[in-house]
Amino acid sequence: MAISNALTVDVEDYFHVSAFSENIDRQAWGSHPLRVDNNTRRMLDMFDEFDVRATFFVLGWVAERQAQLIREISERGHEVACHGYSHQLVYNQTPDVFREETLLSKKILEDIVQTSVRGYRAASYSITSRSIWALDILAEAGFQYDSSIFPIRHDRYGIPHAPLYPHRMTTRNGHSLVEFPLSTARFLHFRLPMAGGGYFRLYPYWLSRAGLKQINKQNKPFIFYLHPWEIDPGQPRVSASWLSRFRHYNNLEKCEPRLRNLLSEFTFDTAASVLEQQGLISD
């Protein structure tokens, strides 16, 4: 029997991304046309086509403005999880601000879907060694699992020597929390990020496929993520640095065909269901 992998979507719009935070003022978000609703529904239709369920980590800011979309995600059989409220990097927030925003976003989502929200993912995977204190706040808020730690080196995120696969951890203050780290695979002497997003658009498809198969051959599940804006080549272009534009716009037109290939070649489910199958959380 094929191992189930976690399919996840970070529900945010193109103007929320960290790469553009220096170019688009947060106070101006409301002046940008929303594209997240249409793009997310395109993903929902695609997932129906392939008969897969996914976890949607929803930004609180989006949920406040698109309650019917979030309700539809749940009604169509997917898991609704939390992506914070304002897409701020956790290590740039104080613990008090992080706690306030996290509890607010969790409440918004739970009020909409009328069920408990069990999972959390930080903006840009920004739970690092500088912000590891956030895990205690998540446990205290009632989350069963987190998916924010990327076991790689990167200029914005990463804990290079963190465990590679789903596991139960004890936080600094003694709380119990399950971590579903972002997936990596080893090629030659390098550990490459394989979890999706910009990496999925940057790598040739054969490399992504090989890396993900490597994880499954070890009888381990991988976790894969995309954003709704990544299947939207027609989105507005933001004036930003060369690196930010490359990270955001590279191969947007190739993302949806590659995603369709991925959905046809691997077995997927929600993050919570995969963790249940691994015996790490209970329903």
PyMOL commands that set and color helices and strands:
alter all, ss='L'
color gray80, all
select helices_A, chain A and resi 14-16+18-20+26-31+36-50+60-65+67-75+90-92+95-113+123-125+134-140+197-202+205-217+228-231+242-249+252-265+271-277
alter helices_A, ss='H'
color red, helices_A
select strands_A, chain A and resi 5-11+55-58+79-82+119-120+145-146+167-170+176-179+184-187+190-193+223-226+268-269
alter strands_A, ss='S'
color yellow, strands_A
deselect
rebuild
show_as cartoon
